[in-house]
Structures are given as structure tokens and as C-alpha cells.
Amino acid sequence: MPDEFNLIEKYLAPLAAPEGLSLLDDAACVPMRLGHDQILTKDVLVAGTHFFDGDDPLSLAFKAVSVNVSDLAAKGAEPALYMLGLSLPKTLDAEPWLEKFVAGLSEAQSVYGLQLLGGDSTSTSGPLTISITAIGYVPNGTMIRRNGAKVGDNVYVTGNLGEAAFALQVILGNIKAPDISLASYYKPRAQHLTGQALRGIASAAADVSDGLIADVGHIAKASGVKVTLQLDLLPYSAAVNELTIERDELLQLVYSGGDDYQIVFTASECDADKLVRLAQENGVKITRIGEVVEGSSVEIIDTNGKKVQVSHQGFNHFSGN
């Protein structure tokens, strides 16, 4: 099958309005009055692809909102509103399921400070499908794009990587790891406050949803640069580290597993002190993991300066990965 992003570039990008930003940013930017731009993003979650049949509706609702808020966070936007689309299987006992699902939406609204604007629902003979369009705001001209990375910038990431990918492997029964938090997969939290704090500091940003390599690749392509990541600098938990020591082939889940919903971003060296203060003030871990250089694409180098061979770039709907 063709690559998902090549299909978007070939067929859909030519249809995009200027506000669609050539479909490069996972969000649109609509200039508004009163000093703010409106940032819009949409994600669709499908049973069997993004979650399991039978997943807890409360956690599922929270996750559906989180993955959209994560896109807003990577743009520096403050979440405000969302629209919901639901396709419910005809075999589903809808009312008790919806009661739990709405409880999850309510919890997400409380955490992220956004409210439901409207939407649509339908029944289907196919899988359960959840579609959310999230809307946020930034002061005029302050949206963090993917195309702003410059040669000489440092590359940073918030939080830890790989926890959700390892949790998924536990859920699938491929590994045993009692210290891995399954909540990192079932009920992730977006870095919405950190994203807003990065306005004026980050030169480019993306959320880590498809995998670090894939999402850094979006920044590299949009900015026309090459990104070099250092394997020994990638942040991950003690539980993940223990597993990678036992089975070194699992290390690739850290940089290609996806579903982290952290923010990877670039910033000038002169802003390094600002990022230290930002991390302290927001109680978030921010780690320098590489640099922006001349060229194109993304590579990871080990402690000996050798390029790591990456067999799996990250999740792609139409590539079979």
C-alpha cells in the first residue's frame, strides 16, 4: 500500500485552504479577531486499529480527547472546544456504554479545560469509531509550526518515551512487566500546559503519537533539515530500561513505538536556560536528545557515533506498519 503521508501530499494537500497549512501540521490555523488565532485538529479512533473491542469506555473517551489535545499542545494552543462524532455498532448495548463514555469525556473536560460544542452520532454494522475535532487558541502569530527548525537548534522531548508501546506489548501478552503502567496506553495525558509555555521558545514541534522517529521526521521534512538523535540521551523509565537490558531488541519501541503523546520540539541553544526554568515551573521533564543539522531526514547515532539501523519508523496507516 502507498505511504499514508504521500497519499495526503499527493491527493489532499492540493485541496487545502491557506489556513490548512499545506496539511503539514496536524492542525489548521484560522486567524481570528480579538488578538487570537483559532487552531483546529481532528483525530479518528477505530476499534481494532487504535483500541481494542471491549476497552473501558471511560478510559477510551479520555484517550480520544487526549490524542486531540496533544495535537493542540504541539501547536502551543490552549484547548477550548471540541466536536464529537460517534459510530456505534448495532450490537452494542448503547446506554450503559454511553454512560461510562460520557463520564470519561467529563473527566477529560475537567483536566484540559475544554467543552463540547456539538457533533453527530450514528449506528453502524462496522467497528466502533470515535471522531473528535478539537479547537484551541493562540495569540495571533504564535502557533508553533513544524517548519521552523533551524540548523544549530537543539532537539528536546518532554517526559519519557516508550511507556505506552511497552504497555501495549504487556496487554498483547508479548512481554511480562508488572512495573509498566498500563494507564500510559489506556489513558494517556497530553502535555497541554507545557505546549502553551513553549510558545516563543520552540522553533518547531510535533506530538509523539506515531513514534519519535516518524514525528521528528515530520519536523525535518517541513523544515528542510536533518535531525540527528543520540540514542543514549533518549529518556525512558527504569522499568523500560530494565526490559531493554534483558532484551535489547525491545529498545526500538522507545523511538518507534508511538502513543507517547509527549512533545518533541526544537529550540535555539540560547533558550536552554528558559527551558530549565519552564521544566521546573511546570513540573515536567524536558530532555535534550539531539540537534538539527544540514541535510534531510532523521538518524539515530549510538555512543560510538555510529548510525543505528532503524527497521521500524513508526505507525503508518497505509504502509502495513
C-alpha positions as CSV (number, residue, x, y, z in Angstrom):
1,M,0.0,0.0,0.0
2,P,1.2,3.6,-0.6
3,D,2.6,5.6,2.3
4,E,-0.1,7.5,4.3
5,F,1.7,10.8,4.2
6,N,2.5,10.5,0.5
7,L,-1.2,10.0,-0.2
8,I,-2.1,13.1,1.8
9,E,0.6,15.1,0.0
10,K,-0.5,13.9,-3.5
11,Y,-4.3,14.0,-3.3
12,L,-5.4,16.1,-0.4
13,A,-2.8,18.8,0.1
14,P,-3.7,20.5,-3.2
15,L,-7.3,21.0,-1.9
16,A,-6.2,22.7,1.3
17,A,-7.0,26.3,2.0
18,P,-4.2,28.5,3.2
19,E,-5.5,28.0,6.8
20,G,-4.8,24.3,6.3
21,L,-1.0,25.0,6.2
22,S,-0.5,22.5,3.3
23,L,-1.7,19.7,5.6
24,L,1.8,19.6,7.2
25,D,1.0,20.4,10.8
26,D,-1.8,18.0,12.0
27,A,-3.8,21.2,12.6
28,A,-5.2,24.2,10.9
29,C,-4.7,27.9,11.8
30,V,-7.6,30.3,11.3
31,P,-6.9,34.0,12.0
32,M,-9.5,35.4,14.4
33,R,-10.4,38.8,15.7
34,L,-9.6,40.0,19.3
35,G,-5.9,39.0,19.0
36,H,-6.1,35.2,18.7
37,D,-5.8,32.6,16.0
38,Q,-8.0,29.5,16.1
39,I,-6.3,26.1,15.9
40,L,-8.3,23.1,14.8
41,T,-7.3,19.5,14.7
42,K,-9.1,16.1,14.1
43,D,-8.3,12.5,15.0
44,V,-10.4,9.4,14.3
45,L,-10.1,6.3,16.5
46,V,-11.3,2.9,15.2
47,A,-11.8,-0.3,17.1
48,G,-9.2,-2.9,16.1
49,T,-6.8,-0.2,14.9
50,H,-6.4,2.3,17.7
51,F,-8.0,0.4,20.6
52,F,-9.4,-3.0,21.5
53,D,-13.0,-4.1,21.3
54,G,-14.2,-4.2,24.9
55,D,-11.9,-1.4,26.2
56,D,-13.3,0.5,29.2
57,P,-15.5,3.3,27.7
58,L,-14.4,5.8,30.4
59,S,-10.7,5.4,29.6
60,L,-11.5,5.3,25.9
61,A,-13.3,8.7,26.0
62,F,-10.4,10.2,28.0
63,K,-7.9,8.9,25.5
64,A,-9.9,10.1,22.5
65,V,-9.9,13.7,23.9
66,S,-6.2,13.4,24.9
67,V,-4.9,12.5,21.5
68,N,-6.6,15.6,20.0
69,V,-5.5,17.9,22.8
70,S,-2.0,16.6,22.3
71,D,-2.1,17.9,18.7
72,L,-3.2,21.3,20.1
73,A,-0.4,21.2,22.7
74,A,2.2,20.7,20.0
75,K,1.0,23.9,18.4
76,G,1.1,25.8,21.7
77,A,-2.7,26.1,21.7
78,E,-5.0,26.4,24.7
79,P,-7.8,23.8,24.4
80,A,-11.3,25.4,24.3
81,L,-13.9,23.3,22.5
82,Y,-14.5,20.0,20.7
83,M,-17.0,18.3,18.4
84,L,-17.7,14.6,18.7
85,G,-18.7,12.0,16.1
86,L,-19.7,8.5,17.2
87,S,-20.4,5.5,15.0
88,L,-21.8,2.8,17.4
89,P,-22.1,-0.8,16.4
90,K,-25.6,-2.1,16.2
91,T,-24.7,-4.9,18.6
92,L,-23.5,-2.5,21.3
93,D,-25.7,-2.0,24.4
94,A,-25.5,1.7,23.9
95,E,-27.0,3.3,27.0
96,P,-24.7,1.7,29.7
97,W,-21.7,2.1,27.3
98,L,-22.5,5.8,26.8
99,E,-23.0,6.4,30.5
100,K,-19.4,5.4,31.1
101,F,-18.1,7.1,27.9
102,V,-19.7,10.4,29.0
103,A,-18.0,10.1,32.4
104,G,-14.7,9.9,30.6
105,L,-15.5,12.9,28.5
106,S,-16.4,14.8,31.6
107,E,-13.1,13.9,33.3
108,A,-11.1,15.0,30.2
109,Q,-13.0,18.3,30.1
110,S,-12.1,18.9,33.7
111,V,-8.4,18.1,33.1
112,Y,-7.9,20.1,29.9
113,G,-10.4,22.9,30.4
114,L,-12.4,22.4,27.1
115,Q,-16.1,21.9,26.5
116,L,-18.3,20.0,24.0
117,L,-19.6,22.1,21.1
118,G,-21.7,19.6,19.2
119,G,-21.4,16.6,16.9
120,D,-23.2,13.7,15.4
121,S,-23.9,10.0,16.1
122,T,-24.9,7.1,14.0
123,S,-25.2,3.3,14.2
124,T,-23.0,1.1,12.1
125,S,-22.5,-2.5,11.1
126,G,-18.8,-1.9,11.2
127,P,-16.4,-1.2,14.1
128,L,-16.9,1.4,16.9
129,T,-15.5,4.7,15.6
130,I,-14.8,7.9,17.5
131,S,-14.1,11.1,15.7
132,I,-13.1,14.3,17.6
133,T,-12.4,17.8,16.2
134,A,-10.7,19.9,18.9
135,I,-10.4,23.6,18.8
136,G,-7.9,25.8,20.6
137,Y,-6.5,29.3,20.6
138,V,-3.1,31.0,20.5
139,P,-2.3,34.7,20.4
140,N,-2.0,35.9,16.8
141,G,1.1,34.6,15.0
142,T,2.3,32.4,17.9
143,M,1.3,28.9,16.7
144,I,4.3,26.6,16.8
145,R,4.7,25.2,13.3
146,R,6.6,22.1,12.2
147,N,8.6,24.1,9.6
148,G,10.6,26.4,11.9
149,A,13.5,24.2,12.9
150,K,16.9,25.7,12.0
151,V,20.4,24.3,11.6
152,G,22.1,24.6,15.0
153,D,18.9,24.1,17.0
154,N,18.8,21.5,19.8
155,V,16.1,18.8,19.8
156,Y,14.1,18.2,23.0
157,V,11.3,15.9,24.2
158,T,9.0,16.1,27.2
159,G,8.5,13.2,29.6
160,N,9.6,9.6,28.9
161,L,9.4,7.6,25.7
162,G,8.2,4.1,25.1
163,E,6.0,3.5,28.1
164,A,2.8,3.2,26.1
165,A,4.5,0.9,23.5
166,F,5.7,-1.4,26.3
167,A,2.3,-1.3,27.9
168,L,0.8,-2.5,24.6
169,Q,3.2,-5.4,24.5
170,V,2.2,-6.3,28.0
171,I,-1.5,-6.2,27.0
172,L,-0.8,-8.3,24.0
173,G,1.0,-10.9,26.2
174,N,4.3,-10.5,24.4
175,I,6.2,-9.4,27.5
176,K,5.7,-9.7,31.2
177,A,6.4,-6.4,33.0
178,P,4.4,-5.7,36.2
179,D,6.2,-2.3,36.7
180,I,4.9,-1.0,33.4
181,S,1.9,1.3,33.8
182,L,-0.9,0.2,31.5
183,A,-2.5,3.6,32.1
184,S,0.1,5.1,29.8
185,Y,-1.6,3.2,26.9
186,Y,-5.2,3.2,28.0
187,K,-5.4,6.7,29.5
188,P,-2.6,9.0,28.3
189,R,-2.3,12.6,29.3
190,A,-1.4,15.3,26.8
191,Q,1.2,18.0,27.7
192,H,-1.3,20.8,27.2
193,L,0.2,23.3,29.7
194,T,3.8,22.7,28.6
195,G,2.8,23.2,25.0
196,Q,1.4,26.6,25.8
197,A,4.6,27.5,27.7
198,L,6.7,26.6,24.7
199,R,5.2,29.5,22.6
200,G,8.1,31.8,21.8
201,I,10.7,29.2,22.7
202,A,10.1,26.2,20.4
203,S,11.1,26.9,16.8
204,A,9.2,23.7,15.7
205,A,7.2,21.0,17.4
206,A,5.1,17.8,17.0
207,D,3.4,15.5,19.4
208,V,4.9,12.0,19.7
209,S,1.9,9.9,18.6
210,D,3.2,7.7,15.7
211,G,6.6,7.2,17.2
212,L,9.6,9.5,17.8
213,I,11.4,8.8,14.5
214,A,8.2,9.3,12.5
215,D,7.2,12.5,14.2
216,V,10.6,14.1,14.2
217,G,10.6,13.2,10.5
218,H,7.6,15.4,10.0
219,I,9.6,18.3,11.5
220,A,12.6,17.5,9.4
221,K,10.6,17.4,6.2
222,A,8.6,20.5,6.8
223,S,11.7,22.5,7.9
224,G,14.0,21.1,5.1
225,V,16.6,20.0,7.6
226,K,18.2,16.8,9.0
227,V,17.7,15.8,12.7
228,T,20.4,13.7,14.5
229,L,19.2,12.0,17.7
230,Q,21.5,10.5,20.3
231,L,20.4,7.0,21.4
232,D,22.0,7.4,24.9
233,L,20.1,10.6,25.5
234,L,16.6,9.3,24.9
235,P,14.6,9.4,28.2
236,Y,12.7,6.3,29.4
237,S,11.7,4.9,32.7
238,A,13.6,2.5,34.9
239,A,11.1,-0.2,34.1
240,V,11.6,0.2,30.4
241,N,15.4,0.3,30.9
242,E,15.3,-3.0,32.8
243,L,13.4,-4.6,29.9
244,T,15.8,-3.3,27.3
245,I,18.7,-4.7,29.2
246,E,17.1,-8.1,29.3
247,R,16.0,-8.0,25.6
248,D,17.9,-5.3,23.6
249,E,15.6,-5.7,20.6
250,L,12.9,-4.0,22.6
251,L,14.8,-0.8,22.6
252,Q,13.4,0.1,19.2
253,L,10.0,0.5,21.0
254,V,11.4,3.6,22.7
255,Y,11.9,5.5,19.4
256,S,9.4,3.9,17.1
257,G,6.6,2.6,19.4
258,G,4.3,5.7,19.4
259,D,1.3,6.6,21.6
260,D,3.6,8.6,24.0
261,Y,1.7,11.9,23.5
262,Q,4.8,13.8,24.6
263,I,6.0,16.9,22.7
264,V,9.2,16.7,20.6
265,F,10.5,20.2,19.7
266,T,13.4,22.2,18.5
267,A,14.8,25.3,20.2
268,S,17.8,27.6,19.9
269,E,20.8,27.0,22.2
270,C,20.3,30.4,23.7
271,D,16.9,29.3,25.1
272,A,18.4,26.4,27.0
273,D,18.1,28.3,30.4
274,K,14.5,29.2,29.6
275,L,13.7,25.5,29.2
276,V,15.3,24.6,32.5
277,R,13.0,27.2,34.2
278,L,10.0,26.1,32.2
279,A,10.5,22.5,33.3
280,Q,10.8,23.5,36.9
281,E,7.8,25.8,36.8
282,N,5.6,23.2,35.1
283,G,6.9,20.1,36.9
284,V,7.7,18.4,33.6
285,K,10.8,16.5,32.5
286,I,12.5,18.1,29.4
287,T,15.4,16.3,27.8
288,R,17.8,17.4,25.1
289,I,18.0,14.4,22.7
290,G,19.8,15.7,19.6
291,E,20.4,18.5,17.2
292,V,19.3,20.0,13.8
293,V,22.0,19.8,11.1
294,E,22.1,20.4,7.3
295,G,20.6,17.8,5.1
296,S,17.3,15.9,5.3
297,S,15.7,13.0,7.1
298,V,16.3,11.7,10.6
299,E,19.0,9.4,12.0
300,I,19.9,8.0,15.4
301,I,23.5,7.6,16.5
302,D,24.9,5.4,19.3
303,T,27.6,6.2,21.8
304,N,30.3,5.4,19.3
305,G,28.9,7.8,16.8
306,K,27.6,5.1,14.5
307,K,24.2,5.2,12.8
308,V,21.6,2.9,14.4
309,Q,19.8,0.8,11.8
310,V,16.1,1.5,12.3
311,S,13.8,-1.3,11.0
312,H,10.6,0.4,12.0
313,Q,10.0,4.1,11.6
314,G,6.7,4.3,13.4
315,F,3.0,3.8,12.8
316,N,1.6,4.4,9.3
317,H,-2.0,3.5,8.4
318,F,-1.3,2.6,4.8
319,S,2.1,1.1,4.9
320,G,1.2,-2.0,6.9
321,N,3.1,-0.9,10.0
